[in-house]
Amino acid sequence: MRLRIWTDGGSRGNPGPAGAGVVICDAEGEMLFSGGFFIVGEATNNVAEYEGILRGLVTAKDLGGTQLDIFCDSDLLVKQVNGQYRVKNAHLKIYHRQVMDLINQFEQVTVKHVYRDDNTAADAMVNKALDARADVGGKVSEDKKDPAAEKKTTDKPGDVILQSADLREKADGCGGEPCREVLSKGKSLISELLCLQPGRQMQIEGNWSEATITVLRGRGVIEAGREKQVLKVGVWLLLGPVDKIDLTTHAGESLVLTMTLNK
């Protein structure tokens, strides 16, 4: 199935609170998805733009898309994805590899630059997510309800809202046991969701050239080689070559994070 996808991302402060927007239509122009994603912590405009295309690719796969036409108003992102520009920033390199791994899972993908005036729908979803400080919208229902309507959540007071309803559901479903679930897997990258309850530990072993950690909820400590760092909500870490990672939760708090490992 051919899909047309508009993506956008923005940061208020650069870096600062950030969000991503995705709008997806089928080949006949029927809207299938209109959503905004709030990014936990702080992010730059470029990171938010990459979050947008990542969310678009993941959603397109969920919708059954096989051939994608993607439109984005970030000239940098478009040229990096199309191989016209090198990716020099270490943080963006991780995002770029994730995007390319996902692109390779479709039959055909084109990524084209459009001007901001031609990307207003996705831009609007970015701002809705930032204003709400939560994910908004989603799949367009058959009864054509407003696609920009906010999703209702059941987060407890003080909880940090996870980066998507799907992640939140997975995290909350871990119960009382440590949880480690694969979110996506490519040729060289694997992304996982990890949940640890208070007082629990987890050890991850393997030969990885680098690892990135994003903390979504709670506090704890991470040890990798000689490095030992405190983890808290919004922290993003890039670790060098690792063969073992030890995670420990802070007393009285669970720890939820995403981890991307690169071979």
N, C-alpha and C positions, 0 to 999 in steps of 0.2 A: 504494500500500500504506500502510495506517495503522500508525503506530508509537507506542508509549508510551515516553517517555524521562525518566529521573530523572538529574539532574546535581547536582554538589556541588563545592565547592572550599574549601581551607583553608590557612592559613599558620601555621607554628609560630614565633611571634615577632611577626608582623604589623607591619612586614614581616620575612620570614625565609624559610627553606626552605618551599616551597609545592607543592601538588599539586591535581589535579582528578580527579573520578570521574564515570563515565558508565555507566548501565545501561539497556539497550534491550530491550523486548519487543514482540512483534507483537500484533495485536488479540486473539488468543486467549490471551495471557499467556505464550507460549513465549519464553524468553530467547534473544536473538540476539547480544547483546554485553554484556560486563562488563569494564570496563577502568579502570585508574588511570594518570594521566599525571604524571610528575615535571616540574616547571617549573624550568628552569635558572636559577641566580642566586637572587635574593630577590624576593618579591612580597607584596602585601597580601592580606588575606582577600577583598576585593572583586575584585581582579584575578584571583585563583584561581577565584572564582565565575564570572566571565566566561569564563575559560579553559574551565571545565566546560561551559557551554552552547555555546561555539564548537566544542569537540571533539564534543559531542553532535550538533550540526547537520551537521558534516562527515561523521561516521560514519553518520548517518541517510541522507545522500545516497549514500554508498558502498553502503549496504544496499538502496537502491532505494526508500526511503520517499518518499511524496508528501504524506501528511497526517500531521501530528505533534501529539501531545499531550505537552507538556514540563512537568515538575514540578521545582520548585527550592525550597529552604528559605531562600533569600536574598530577603527582602521588598523590599530596595532594588533588586536586579537585576530582579525581576519587575515592579515598578512603573515602572522606567526603560524596560524593553523594551515595556511596554504603554502608554507615553506618559503615565503618571500623575505621574511625577517627571521633572524636567529633569536632564540629566547635566551637572554643573558641572566635575568633575575632568577635566583635559586628557587624562590617561592613559586614563581610562575612556571618554572620548568616542571614542577610536580603536576600542576594543573594541566599544562600542555600535554604531558604524557598520558594523563587520564583521559583527556579529550580525544587524543589520537587513538588510544586503545578502544574507546567506545565507538569512534567513527569506523574503525576496521570491522566492527560487528554488523554493519549494515551493507546492503548490496551497493548502494551509491549514495554519496553525500556531497553536496556542494555548499560552500560557505561564501556568502557574498556580502559586500559592504553596502549599507544604505545610509542615507542621511537621517538625522534625528527626526526630522519632520515626517519621515516615512516609517517611523518606529514608535509612534506615540502610544499604541496599545500596550506594548511591553513596558515602556517607560512609566505608564500610569500604574502598572502592577508593582513596579519597584517602589514607587512612592506610597502606594497603599500598604505594602508590607512594612515600610519604614515608619509610617504614621501609626500603624497598629502594633509595631514591634512584635510581629507574629506572622506566620504564613497565612496568606489569604487566597480565596478562590480555589480553583482546581478543575476537575473534569466538568464539562458542561453537561448537565443532565438532560434527559429526553424531554422534560417539560419546559426546557429553556429558561430555567431560573437564572437570575442574575449571576453570571460567571465570576463577578468580582466580589460577591458576598463573602464575608469572612467566615472561615471555618470556626465552629465552636470547639473549644478544647476543655479538657477536664483537669488542667494543671492545678496542682495545689498551690496555695499562696507561698511565694518564695522560690518556687521551682523556676529554673531557667527553661524557656521554651526551646525544644530541640529544633534543628534546622529543617525538619520536615515532619509531617504528621506520621509518615511511615516509620521514621527513626524513633519518634516518640512512642509509637505503639510497640515497636520491637523492644525498646529499652524498658518500658513499663511491664512488658510480658516476661521479663527474665525471672521474676519472682525472687526467691531467696537464695538462688544459686548463682555463682559467677557465670557470665554469658559471653560467648565469643562467636559472632555470626558474620559470615562473608556477605558484604554488600555488593561488591562487584569484583570481577577478576579478568585481567587481560593477560597478554603474553608476558609482560615483565612486571606488572603491578597487581597488587591485591589490596582491596580496601575492606576493613572489617569494623564492626561495632563491638565494643567491649563494655561490659557492665560488671561492676564489682560492688558488693554490699559492704557495709561498715565492718572493719576488722578483717577483711579478706585480702588475700594476695594472689597474684597471677604471674606466671613466668612464660615468656614467649621466646622460643629458640629458633634459630635459622641463620643462614648466611645472607645478609641483605646489605646492598651498597648504601642505602639510606632509608630512613623512616621518618614519616611526618605524623605528629600527634595533634589532634584538636580536642580540647576538653569542652564537653557540652554541659556537664552537670557535676557538682560535688568538688571535693578536694582530695589530694593524695600526693604520693611521691613516686617518681620514676627514676630508676637506675639503669644506665646503659654503659657498659664498660666502666670508665672512671668518672663518668658524668652522673651527677645526682641532682635532680631538680624538683622543686615543688610544683604541683599541678593545681590549677584552680580554673574556674569557669572563664572561657574566652582565651586561654593560653594556647598558642600555636608553637610547636617545636619542630625543628628540622634537625635530625640526628644523622651523624656520619655513618660509616660502615659499622654495623652491629651484628653480633651473633647471639646476643641474649639481652632481653629486656625484662626487668622486674618492676611490677606495679604493686603499690600498697595504698589502701584507702586511708583517709584521715578518720580518726575516731569519731563515731557518730554520724558519718556521712557516707553515702554511696558515691561511686565514681562512674561516670559515663563518658566515653570518649570514642572518637573514630581514629583509626590508625591505617595509614597507607604505607605499604612496604614495597620497595623497589629492588629487584634482584640485581 
